[in-house]
Amino acid sequence: MIQLVGMLDSPYVRRVAVALLIAEVPFDHRPISLFRHIPEFSELSPLLKAPSLVLDDGAALVDSSVILEYLAALHPALDALGIGKAESPLKAARATGVALTVCEKAVQVHYERALRTPEQRSDVWWSRIGGQLGVGLAALEAELPEHGWIGGARIGLADITAACAWGFTQTVLADLVELADPRRYPRISEFCARAEDLRAFRAAPPIDGVAAPVG
């Protein structure tokens, strides 16, 4: 069985896990930390990148988009979640790009705070990534529908990506009111509440150390 390696508190790992659960693709989740379990992680995926997907022959794929694209070629139910299968591919593509940008900038802000003391931080870099995250969240607020899903009547990868991006922002940046206050982003909050109520999202919460159930 394929193995998904990485912690669900990563929006990228969670994105893959939720998509696989929705598509009912069997997988074994290995919640191994890139920080606390480096030797164990490197044995499975020497590039030390989460998520990593370890195939039955031991080969490892990295990057959530690459992993999902590869598995979509093998599993029609997963392929059906993709941008090209949405009722509105343009909306799905645009929202996915914005949501991935939010993921990237939120992760950068998180690492800047977690790995550097206030004295070590660059004010220029902090202002830049914080500003980009704010712009990304504002763009996501404008992209998301008031009802239903981004690409049409069915949930798709764009919706999963958006919900995982906001879930990560809420989990690790909740104290940064200017970036993570739900009152500033009511559409995102309502949209993601709908997503988080789904069984696949509840089964893979953005929590350190939790393992998603075997698909």
C-alpha positions as CSV (number, residue, x, y, z in Angstrom):
1,M,0.0,0.0,0.0
2,I,1.2,3.5,-0.8
3,Q,2.5,5.5,2.2
4,L,1.8,9.2,2.7
5,V,4.6,10.6,4.9
6,G,4.3,13.8,6.8
7,M,2.3,15.6,9.5
8,L,-1.3,16.7,9.0
9,D,-0.5,20.1,10.5
10,S,1.2,20.7,7.1
11,P,-1.5,22.1,4.7
12,Y,0.2,20.2,1.9
13,V,0.2,16.8,3.6
14,R,-3.4,17.4,4.7
15,R,-4.4,18.4,1.1
16,V,-3.2,15.0,-0.2
17,A,-4.7,13.1,2.7
18,V,-8.2,14.7,2.4
19,A,-8.2,14.2,-1.3
20,L,-7.3,10.5,-1.0
21,L,-10.0,10.0,1.7
22,I,-12.7,11.7,-0.4
23,A,-11.7,9.6,-3.5
24,E,-11.4,6.5,-1.3
25,V,-7.9,5.7,-2.5
26,P,-6.2,3.3,0.0
27,F,-3.1,4.7,1.7
28,D,-1.1,4.3,4.9
29,H,-0.5,7.6,6.6
30,R,2.9,7.9,8.4
31,P,2.8,11.1,10.6
32,I,6.6,11.6,10.8
33,S,7.9,15.0,11.6
34,L,10.6,16.7,9.5
35,F,12.0,18.3,12.6
36,R,11.7,15.6,15.3
37,H,12.2,12.4,13.2
38,I,14.7,13.4,10.5
39,P,16.5,10.0,10.4
40,E,13.3,8.1,10.1
41,F,11.9,10.5,7.4
42,S,15.1,10.4,5.4
43,E,15.1,6.6,5.2
44,L,11.7,6.9,3.4
45,S,12.3,10.1,1.5
46,P,15.9,11.4,1.4
47,L,14.8,14.8,0.0
48,L,13.2,15.5,3.4
49,K,10.1,17.1,1.8
50,A,6.6,16.8,3.1
51,P,4.4,15.4,1.8
52,S,6.3,12.4,0.4
53,L,4.5,9.5,-1.2
54,V,6.3,6.2,-0.9
55,L,5.3,3.7,-3.5
56,D,5.2,-0.1,-3.2
57,D,8.6,-0.4,-4.7
58,G,10.1,2.1,-2.3
59,A,10.3,5.0,-4.7
60,A,9.3,8.4,-3.3
61,L,7.4,11.2,-4.9
62,V,7.4,14.7,-3.5
63,D,5.3,17.8,-3.8
64,S,1.5,17.7,-3.2
65,S,0.6,18.7,-6.7
66,V,2.9,16.1,-8.3
67,I,1.6,13.4,-5.9
68,L,-2.0,14.2,-6.7
69,E,-1.4,14.4,-10.4
70,Y,0.3,11.0,-10.4
71,L,-2.4,9.3,-8.4
72,A,-5.1,10.9,-10.4
73,A,-3.8,9.1,-13.5
74,L,-4.3,5.8,-11.6
75,H,-7.6,6.5,-9.8
76,P,-10.6,7.9,-11.7
77,A,-12.3,9.0,-8.5
78,L,-9.3,11.2,-7.6
79,D,-9.1,12.4,-11.2
80,A,-12.7,13.5,-10.9
81,L,-11.7,16.0,-8.2
82,G,-9.2,17.8,-10.5
83,I,-9.5,21.2,-12.1
84,G,-10.2,19.8,-15.5
85,K,-13.3,18.0,-14.3
86,A,-14.8,21.0,-12.5
87,E,-18.0,22.6,-14.0
88,S,-16.0,25.8,-14.1
89,P,-12.3,24.9,-14.6
90,L,-11.2,28.5,-14.7
91,K,-12.7,29.2,-11.3
92,A,-11.2,26.1,-9.9
93,A,-7.8,26.9,-11.4
94,R,-7.8,30.4,-10.1
95,A,-8.9,29.5,-6.6
96,T,-6.4,26.7,-6.4
97,G,-3.5,29.0,-7.4
98,V,-4.6,31.6,-4.8
99,A,-5.0,28.9,-2.1
100,L,-1.6,27.4,-2.8
101,T,-0.1,30.9,-2.5
102,V,-1.8,31.3,0.9
103,C,-0.3,28.0,1.9
104,E,3.2,29.0,0.9
105,K,3.1,32.4,2.6
106,A,1.5,31.1,5.7
107,V,4.2,28.4,6.0
108,Q,6.9,31.1,5.5
109,V,5.4,33.3,8.2
110,H,5.1,30.3,10.5
111,Y,8.8,29.2,10.0
112,E,10.0,32.8,10.3
113,R,8.4,32.9,13.8
114,A,9.2,29.4,14.8
115,L,12.9,29.3,13.7
116,R,14.1,32.8,14.3
117,T,14.0,35.0,17.4
118,P,12.6,38.5,17.0
119,E,16.1,39.9,16.8
120,Q,17.1,37.5,14.0
121,R,14.1,38.3,11.8
122,S,14.4,40.6,8.8
123,D,11.8,43.4,9.0
124,V,11.9,43.6,5.2
125,W,11.2,39.9,4.7
126,W,8.6,39.8,7.5
127,S,6.8,42.7,5.9
128,R,6.9,41.1,2.5
129,I,5.6,37.7,3.3
130,G,3.0,39.0,5.7
131,G,1.8,41.4,3.1
132,Q,1.7,38.7,0.5
133,L,-0.3,36.5,2.9
134,G,-2.8,39.3,3.5
135,V,-3.3,39.9,-0.2
136,G,-3.7,36.2,-0.8
137,L,-6.4,35.9,1.9
138,A,-8.2,38.9,0.5
139,A,-8.1,37.3,-2.9
140,L,-9.3,34.0,-1.6
141,E,-12.2,35.8,0.2
142,A,-13.2,37.2,-3.2
143,E,-12.9,33.9,-5.0
144,L,-14.9,31.6,-2.8
145,P,-18.7,31.1,-3.4
146,E,-21.2,32.0,-0.7
147,H,-22.8,28.6,-1.2
148,G,-21.7,25.2,-2.6
149,W,-18.3,24.6,-4.0
150,I,-15.8,26.5,-6.2
151,G,-16.0,24.5,-9.4
152,G,-19.6,23.6,-9.3
153,A,-22.0,21.3,-7.4
154,R,-19.3,18.8,-6.3
155,I,-16.4,19.3,-4.0
156,G,-13.0,19.3,-5.8
157,L,-9.4,19.7,-5.2
158,A,-9.7,23.5,-5.3
159,D,-12.1,23.4,-2.4
160,I,-9.8,21.0,-0.5
161,T,-6.8,23.2,-1.1
162,A,-8.6,26.4,0.1
163,A,-9.9,24.7,3.3
164,C,-6.5,23.3,4.1
165,A,-4.9,26.7,3.6
166,W,-7.3,28.4,5.9
167,G,-7.1,25.5,8.4
168,F,-3.3,25.9,8.6
169,T,-3.6,29.7,9.0
170,Q,-6.1,29.3,11.8
171,T,-4.0,26.7,13.5
172,V,-0.6,28.3,13.6
173,L,-1.3,32.0,13.0
174,A,-4.4,32.6,15.0
175,D,-2.7,35.2,17.2
176,L,-1.9,37.4,14.2
177,V,-5.3,39.1,14.1
178,E,-4.5,41.0,10.9
179,L,-3.9,37.7,9.1
180,A,-6.1,35.1,10.7
181,D,-9.1,36.9,12.2
182,P,-12.2,35.1,10.9
183,R,-14.2,38.3,11.1
184,R,-12.0,39.8,8.4
185,Y,-12.8,36.8,6.1
186,P,-16.4,35.8,6.6
187,R,-16.7,34.0,3.3
188,I,-13.6,32.0,3.9
189,S,-14.8,31.1,7.4
190,E,-18.2,30.0,6.2
191,F,-16.9,28.1,3.2
192,C,-14.2,26.3,5.2
193,A,-16.7,25.4,8.0
194,R,-18.7,23.6,5.4
195,A,-15.6,21.7,4.2
196,E,-14.4,20.9,7.7
197,D,-17.8,19.3,8.5
198,L,-17.2,16.7,5.9
199,R,-16.1,13.2,7.1
200,A,-12.8,13.3,5.2
201,F,-11.8,16.6,6.8
202,R,-12.8,15.4,10.3
203,A,-10.8,12.2,9.8
204,A,-7.6,14.2,8.9
205,P,-7.5,17.2,11.3
206,P,-4.6,19.7,11.1
207,I,-3.0,18.4,14.3
208,D,0.5,17.3,15.0
209,G,0.9,13.6,15.4
210,V,-2.5,12.5,14.3
211,A,-2.7,9.7,11.7
212,A,-5.4,9.7,9.0
213,P,-7.3,6.4,8.9
214,V,-6.2,3.9,6.3
215,G,-8.1,4.6,3.1
